[in-house]
Amino acid sequence: VCVQHVAPGECKRSIPRFFYNLYDQKCQPFIFSGCNGNGNNFKTLQDCQSRCV
């Protein structure tokens, strides 16, 4: 999960989420569109950090 690239998706919603940036080695915010994402998509910063950091 944590090695996947960020995938904002292709729909029209704007949902604040977090992903793990493998290059910077930290969790960062992004806007998820609501569909066609991947597992590197966390509802909270804490969820991202507990899984990937």
N, C-alpha and C positions, 0 to 999 in steps of 0.2 A: 504494500500500500504506500509506504513512505517514499519509495523510489519512483513512483509514477509521476509523470508531468501533471501540472495543474490542468484541469479540464473544465472550463467555465460552462460548457454546454451550448445548446443551440436554440433554447426557448426564449421567451420574452420577459420572464420574471427577473427580479433583482434581489437575490437572497444573500445577505452577508454570511460568508463562511471563511474557514481557514484551511490552508494546505501546508504541507511540509515542503520547504524549498531545499532540495538536496544539496545544491551548490552553496547556498548561504548557511546551511545546517541550522535552520530555524523555521518556526511556523510563521506564516504571513497571511494577512487577510486577502480575500479576493471576492468577487461577486459571481455567484452561481446563478445560472439562468433557469434552473429548475428541472432540466432533463439532460440526458446524454453525458453525465459526468462519470467519474470513476471513484475508486475507494479513497483517494487522497483528497478528501472533502469532509471536513469536521465542523460540527455546529458551533463548537466553542474553542477558544485558544487552549484551554485546559485539556480538552479531549485530544487535540493535536499533539500537545506536548507530552501527555502521558503515553501516547502510542508511539511517537517517533523520536523524541529527544532523549 
